Amino acid sequence: MLFAKKSAAEKRAAFRAALASGNLQRFPGVFSPLVAMLIEEQGFDGVYISGAVLANELGLPDIGLTTMTEIASRGRQIARVTELPAIIDIDTGFGEPMNVARTVQELEEMGLSGCHIEDQVNPKRCGHLDHKIIVERQEMVRKLRAAADARRDANFVVIARTDAREPEGLPAAIDRAKAYVDAGADMIFPEALAEESEFAAMRKAVKVPLLANMTEFGRTPLMDAKRIEALGFNLVIYPVTALRLAMKAIEDGYAALKRDGTQAGIVNRMQTRKRLYELLRYEEYGAFDKDVFNFKV
């Protein structure tokens, strides 16, 4: 109710411990605080805030058009409502190393548990598209050092995403991952791996926790959680799943409304008012004022 009971520091400490537990952490993607509340209710381990999804929600493509303020503000809104740790995508870091440092400190203030930064040139693009351009290794190293040095809570997790697999090949991606760990990254996010053997090779070469991206319609085969855990990865994200599910349902529902002139035929596909109020914990707000929740649904 209102805010999570756990402090941001407690959530960050719990996230660190979970990454060291040997158990795969599952973080579905969110695009709103309400979705984060549902993810917690269903028993997942954390929430993931995708930069692509936040851009898409604003009607923008995923090419680095969002600002640090927009991302951090939305991150706070999502992180505050759940007891789960929340990690967020900061694209290429919103500028030079100084901008990266400021971003990390802003995210700490906003209650996030970690962030990932990628090694693409800006304007960036979705990690599963062709013809990505990546920065020189040393430029990314400087950004990661800035991120690691800027945090005040040592449990804030700095995640380095490398997009080198598509333009430079797996060996180059592994070499970059190692350099990023040396620069201070706590976790590596190898984007757009093409097959299971590449997951295994990355795990063999890199000694810090690894993040697997199970996005739909991408280059990476969709694997179940047991297989991802068996390959030695520590965290899996499902970044766009919620948005895709929601937009398909909305698209189909509004098509029916336009065709039929009424929503009567699709009410059975909707979340009920009663279920929404349960998720919102509406009744608990009556503790402040008996007139807030004095009705039956």
C-alpha positions in Angstrom: 0.0 0.0 0.0 1.4 3.4 -1.1 5.1 2.2 -1.0 6.8 -1.1 -0.5 7.7 -2.0 3.1 11.3 -2.9 2.2 13.7 -0.1 1.7 15.7 0.3 -1.5 18.8 -0.8 0.4 17.1 -3.9 1.7 16.0 -4.8 -1.8 19.4 -4.3 -3.2 21.0 -6.5 -0.5 18.4 -9.2 -1.2 19.2 -9.0 -5.0 22.9 -9.4 -4.4 22.3 -12.5 -2.2 19.9 -14.0 -4.7 22.5 -13.7 -7.5 24.9 -15.6 -5.3 22.4 -18.3 -4.4 22.9 -20.5 -7.5 19.1 -20.2 -8.2 18.0 -18.6 -11.5 16.3 -15.2 -10.8 13.3 -14.6 -13.1 12.5 -10.9 -13.9 9.5 -10.3 -16.2 9.4 -7.0 -18.0 7.1 -4.2 -16.7 5.7 -1.1 -18.3 3.7 0.2 -15.3 3.6 0.0 -11.5 0.4 -2.0 -11.7 2.1 -4.7 -13.8 4.9 -4.8 -11.2 2.4 -5.5 -8.5 1.0 -8.4 -10.5 4.5 -9.8 -11.0 5.1 -9.8 -7.3 1.7 -11.4 -6.6 2.5 -14.2 -9.0 5.7 -15.0 -7.2 8.5 -13.9 -9.5 11.9 -12.8 -8.2 12.1 -9.3 -9.5 11.0 -6.8 -12.1 12.8 -5.7 -15.3 12.2 -2.2 -16.8 13.1 -2.2 -20.5 14.3 0.9 -22.2 12.7 -0.3 -25.4 9.3 -0.7 -23.7 9.5 2.7 -22.1 10.3 4.3 -25.4 7.5 2.3 -27.1 5.1 3.4 -24.5 5.9 7.0 -25.4 5.2 6.2 -29.1 9.0 6.1 -29.9 11.2 3.5 -31.5 14.1 2.0 -29.4 16.8 4.3 -30.8 17.9 6.2 -27.8 15.4 9.1 -27.9 14.3 8.9 -24.2 16.1 10.9 -21.6 17.6 10.0 -18.3 14.9 12.0 -16.4 12.1 10.1 -18.2 13.7 6.7 -17.5 14.6 7.4 -13.9 11.2 8.9 -13.1 9.4 5.9 -14.5 11.8 3.6 -12.7 10.9 5.2 -9.4 7.2 4.8 -10.0 7.6 1.1 -10.7 10.2 0.3 -8.0 8.2 2.0 -5.2 5.2 -0.3 -5.4 6.9 -3.7 -5.0 8.9 -5.6 -2.5 10.9 -7.1 -5.3 14.2 -5.7 -6.7 13.9 -3.7 -9.9 16.6 -3.3 -12.5 16.4 -0.9 -15.4 17.8 -0.4 -18.9 19.8 2.9 -19.4 20.7 2.3 -23.1 24.1 3.7 -23.7 24.2 5.8 -20.5 22.7 9.1 -21.7 26.1 10.6 -22.6 29.7 10.4 -21.6 31.1 8.8 -18.4 30.0 11.8 -16.3 26.5 11.4 -17.5 26.6 7.7 -16.6 27.8 8.5 -13.1 25.0 10.9 -12.6 22.5 8.4 -13.9 23.6 5.7 -11.5 23.3 8.1 -8.6 19.9 9.2 -9.7 18.7 5.6 -10.0 20.0 4.8 -6.5 18.0 7.8 -5.2 14.9 6.5 -7.1 15.1 3.1 -5.4 16.4 0.9 -8.2 18.5 -2.2 -7.5 20.6 -2.1 -10.6 20.9 -1.0 -14.2 22.5 -2.2 -17.5 24.4 -0.1 -20.0 25.2 -1.3 -23.5 28.2 -0.8 -25.8 26.4 0.4 -28.9 27.0 3.7 -30.6 24.1 6.2 -30.2 21.6 6.3 -31.9 21.4 2.6 -30.7 18.9 0.0 -31.9 17.2 -3.1 -30.6 19.8 -5.7 -29.7 18.2 -8.3 -32.0 18.4 -6.2 -35.2 21.1 -6.3 -37.9 23.9 -3.8 -38.5 24.5 -2.7 -34.9 27.5 -0.4 -34.4 29.5 -0.7 -31.2 31.8 1.7 -29.5 35.5 1.2 -29.0 36.2 -1.1 -26.1 38.0 1.6 -24.1 35.0 4.0 -24.3 32.7 1.4 -22.7 35.3 0.6 -20.1 35.4 4.3 -19.1 31.6 4.3 -18.7 31.6 1.2 -16.6 34.4 2.6 -14.3 32.3 5.7 -13.9 29.2 3.7 -13.1 31.0 1.5 -10.5 32.7 4.5 -8.9 29.6 6.6 -8.7 27.4 4.3 -6.7 27.2 4.8 -3.0 25.5 1.6 -2.2 27.9 -1.3 -3.0 24.9 -3.5 -3.6 23.7 -1.5 -6.5 24.4 -3.9 -9.4 26.1 -2.5 -12.5 25.4 -4.7 -15.5 27.4 -4.5 -18.7 25.6 -5.4 -21.9 27.6 -6.2 -24.9 26.1 -6.2 -28.4 29.3 -7.5 -30.0 28.0 -10.9 -30.9 26.2 -9.8 -34.1 28.8 -7.4 -35.6 32.0 -8.9 -34.3 31.3 -12.6 -33.3 31.2 -14.6 -30.1 35.0 -14.5 -29.3 34.9 -10.7 -29.5 31.9 -10.6 -27.3 33.6 -12.8 -24.7 36.7 -10.6 -24.8 34.7 -7.5 -24.3 32.8 -9.2 -21.4 36.1 -10.0 -19.7 37.3 -6.4 -20.1 34.0 -5.1 -18.7 34.3 -7.2 -15.6 37.8 -5.8 -15.1 36.3 -2.3 -15.4 33.9 -2.9 -12.5 30.8 -4.6 -14.0 29.1 -6.9 -11.5 27.2 -8.9 -14.2 27.4 -9.4 -18.0 24.5 -9.3 -20.3 25.5 -10.9 -23.6 22.9 -9.8 -26.1 21.5 -11.8 -29.0 23.4 -15.1 -28.5 22.4 -17.4 -31.3 22.3 -20.8 -29.7 22.7 -22.8 -26.5 26.4 -23.5 -27.2 27.1 -19.8 -27.1 25.5 -19.5 -23.7 27.7 -22.3 -22.5 30.8 -20.7 -23.9 30.0 -17.4 -22.3 29.5 -19.1 -18.9 32.8 -21.0 -19.2 34.7 -17.8 -20.0 33.1 -15.2 -17.6 33.2 -15.6 -13.8 30.6 -13.1 -12.7 26.8 -13.5 -12.9 25.3 -13.7 -16.3 21.9 -12.3 -17.6 19.9 -14.1 -20.3 17.4 -12.2 -22.5 14.4 -14.2 -23.5 12.8 -11.7 -25.8 10.3 -12.9 -28.4 10.8 -12.7 -32.1 14.6 -12.3 -31.7 17.8 -14.0 -32.5 18.0 -16.0 -29.3 16.0 -19.3 -29.1 13.4 -19.3 -26.4 14.5 -21.6 -23.6 12.7 -22.6 -20.4 14.0 -21.5 -17.0 15.3 -24.9 -16.1 17.5 -25.0 -19.2 18.8 -21.4 -18.6 19.7 -22.3 -15.1 21.4 -25.5 -16.2 23.5 -23.4 -18.6 24.8 -21.5 -15.5 23.0 -18.2 -16.0 21.9 -16.3 -12.9 19.1 -14.0 -14.2 16.6 -14.2 -17.0 14.5 -11.3 -18.3 11.4 -11.3 -20.4 11.5 -7.6 -21.4 8.7 -7.1 -23.8 6.3 -9.9 -23.0 3.9 -7.8 -20.9 3.7 -5.1 -23.5 3.1 -7.5 -26.4 0.4 -9.4 -24.5 -1.3 -6.2 -23.5 -1.1 -4.5 -26.9 -2.4 -7.6 -28.7 -5.4 -7.8 -26.3 -6.1 -4.1 -26.7 -5.8 -4.3 -30.5 -8.2 -7.2 -30.7 -10.6 -5.7 -28.2 -10.9 -2.3 -29.8 -11.3 -4.0 -33.2 -14.3 -5.8 -31.8 -15.6 -2.6 -30.3 -15.3 -0.8 -33.6 -16.9 -3.7 -35.5 -19.8 -4.4 -33.0 -20.4 -1.0 -31.6 -20.3 -2.4 -28.1 -17.9 -4.1 -25.7 -20.5 -6.5 -24.5 -19.0 -9.4 -26.5 -15.5 -9.0 -25.0 -16.3 -8.3 -21.3 -15.4 -11.9 -20.5 -11.8 -11.2 -21.7 -11.4 -8.3 -19.3 -10.0 -8.1 -15.8 -12.9 -7.5 -13.6 -13.3 -4.5 -11.3 -13.2 -6.9 -8.3 -9.9 -8.4 -9.4 -8.4 -5.0 -10.1 -9.3 -3.8 -6.7 -7.8 -6.9 -5.1 -4.5 -6.2 -6.9 -4.6 -2.6 -5.8 -5.4 -3.6 -2.2 -8.1 -1.0 -2.4 -9.7 -2.2 0.9 -6.5 -1.5 2.9 -6.8 2.2 2.1 -9.8 2.2 4.4 -7.4 2.2 7.3 -6.9 5.9 6.6 -10.5 6.9 6.1 -13.5 4.6 6.6 -15.3 6.3 3.7 -12.6 5.2 1.2 -13.7 1.6 1.0 -17.3 1.3 2.2 -18.9 -0.5 -0.7 -19.3 -4.0 -2.1 -17.9 -4.9 -5.5 
